[in-house]
Amino acid sequence: MRISWATRMVHYFLLVSAVYQLLSSEWMMVPEPGKLAGSGVWLFYLHAWLFGWVALTAAFVYAMKAYYEPETWRLLNPWFSAKRLATLFAALRKEIPDLFRGRLAPLEVKSPLAGAVHGLGIILLIGLGMSGLYLMLGVRSDREMSLDTFISFKFHEVFGVLAWTFLAGHIFMTLYHLALRHPHLQDIFDLRKK
């Protein structure tokens, strides 16, 4: 299984932008009217105006590419079919114990569990980006928010925590696959166009 160059590039854009977004959210400061801009404010501007757009665009591009193929759509979104949900639950019963025994399916096997997790990740990143976009457009210059903007802010916070969890799980599973010497995982780290 060879991961396409386009998929690897979108992964890199998602990785860099999402990690920046998560890290900058810890130290950024929302600008206050009439005050000098410090480094925390510049982190905010990069968060909102550069990396936020990159992350949202990369998530949409990845979703459009992934959802273009009907089989991939079914793998990433088993929620709308009783048959695919049954397959997902059967995979959960088999793969979770195997995870603790060091027997992960190789990457060539399109696992319903891995597909559903990736599908949720795509939805999460789009939700995070859209709630951030709504915030960016909805907060007034005096930092006041309407109720709907405040609700979007709360969704953005929850999605941010979930994104940290998703990123940690992704890193853990990557290291686990590498420890099990699954060779094709290393393709994602190869920047050469082949």
N, C-alpha and C positions, 0 to 999 in steps of 0.2 A: 504494500500500500504506500503510495507516494502522495504526500500532501502537496497540493498545488501551490505555486509561488504566490498567487493572489490570496489564497487562504492564509498563507504564512504572513504576508504583509498586513492583512487585516488584523490578524492575531497580534502582530507587533504594535500596530496603531492602538488597538484596544488595550493591550498590556501597558504601554507607556502612558496613554492618556488616563486610563482607569486608576493606575497606581498613583499618578500625579494627583488626580482628583481626590483620592482617598487620603493621601498624605497631606496635601495642602489644606484639606478641610480641618485638620487638627490644629493648624497654626495661623490660618488666614483670619483677617479681621474685615468686617464689612465697613466700607468707608462711611465716615460721618460728615455731614455737611459742614463746611467751614473749617475743617481740621486738616493739618498736613498729612500727606500720605506716607506711611512707614512701610517697612518690608511686608508686614502682614496684609496691608491693603493691596500691595502688588501681587501677593499670592492669590488674593481674591480676584483681582482682575484677570490674571492668567487662568484661574479656575473657571471663571464665568465666560470669558470672551475668547479664549484660545482652546484650552484643553477640553472644556465642556462641549464645544462645538465639534472638536475632533472625535471625542468619545461618542457623542450622539450619532454623528455621521458614520463612523466605523461600525457602530452597532446596527444601524439601519442597513448599511451595505452588506454586512455579514448576514443579517436576517433575510434580505432580499435574495442573496446568493443561496443561502441554505433552504429557504422556503420555496425556491423556484422549482425544485425537484419534488414531485409528489411523495416519493418514498422517504426522502429526508424530512419533509413536512410531517409525515405520519410518525416518524421516529422521534422527532423533537416535540411533538404535541400529541401525546396519546390520550389526552383528556376528553376528547370528543367521540370516543368509540369504546363501547363495552369490551369488544374483542381485544383492542390494543391495551386497555387498562388491565384486563386479565393477564395479558402477556407481561405487562410491566410488573404486576404483583407477583407473578411466578418468577420473574427475574430477580425481584427483591428477595424472595425466599431462598433463591439459590445463591445469588451473588454476595449478599451481606455476610453469610457464614464463610464463603470462600475468601472474602476480603481479609478476615481474621486468620485464615489459614495460609495466606500468601499465594493464593491461586486466582489471580485476576485473569480475566479473559484477555487475550492479546488484542491489540488495537484494531486488527483486521476484522474482528468480530464486532458487528454493529449491535452493541448491547442496548436493550430497551431502557435500562436504568441510566446508563451514561447519556443516551440520547435525551431522555426526559430531563436530566439535570442540566444538560447544555441548553435545551429549550427554555427551561426556567431562567437560566443565566442570561439568555438573549432578551427575554421579556423583562428581567430585572434591570439590565443596563438601559434598555429603552425607557422603562418607567423612571429610572433615576435621571436620565437625560431630559425627558419631557417634563418631569416635575421641576427640575432645575431651570429649564427654559421658561416655564410658567412663572416661576419665582422671579427670574431675571426681568421679565416683562411686567410683572404685577406689583413689584415693590416700588412705592413712590420715592421721590428724591429725599423726602424727610424720614424715610425708613418705615413709614406707616404701611400696614397691610390690610386689605379687605379680608373678610372671613374665608373666601375661597382661596386667596393667596396663602393665608395662614395654614389652611388644610393642606395645600400643596407643599408648604414648607415642612409640615409634619410627615407627609409621605416621603419627601426627599430625605429627611433624617432616617426614617425606618429603612428605606431602600439603601441608604449609605451603610447602615449596620449590616444589612443582608449582603451587600456587595463585599464588605470585609470578610464575612463568613464564606462567601462563594470563592473569593480569591484565596483564602487560607486553604479551603478544600481542594482547589485546583492545584496549588503548590504541593500540598501533601500527596495528592494522587500522582502528580508528575514525578515526584521523588520516589514514590512507591513503584511506579512503572519502571523507572530507571534502575532502581535496586533489583527488580526482577529481570533486568536486562531485556526488556522489550525493545527491539532495535528501531522500530519505525517511529517511536516517539521523538527520537533525536532529529528527525526530519524537520520538525517545527522550528528547530534552532538553526537550520542551514539557510543562510541568506542568498546563496547562489541561485541564479535562475537556471533551471535545467529543463 
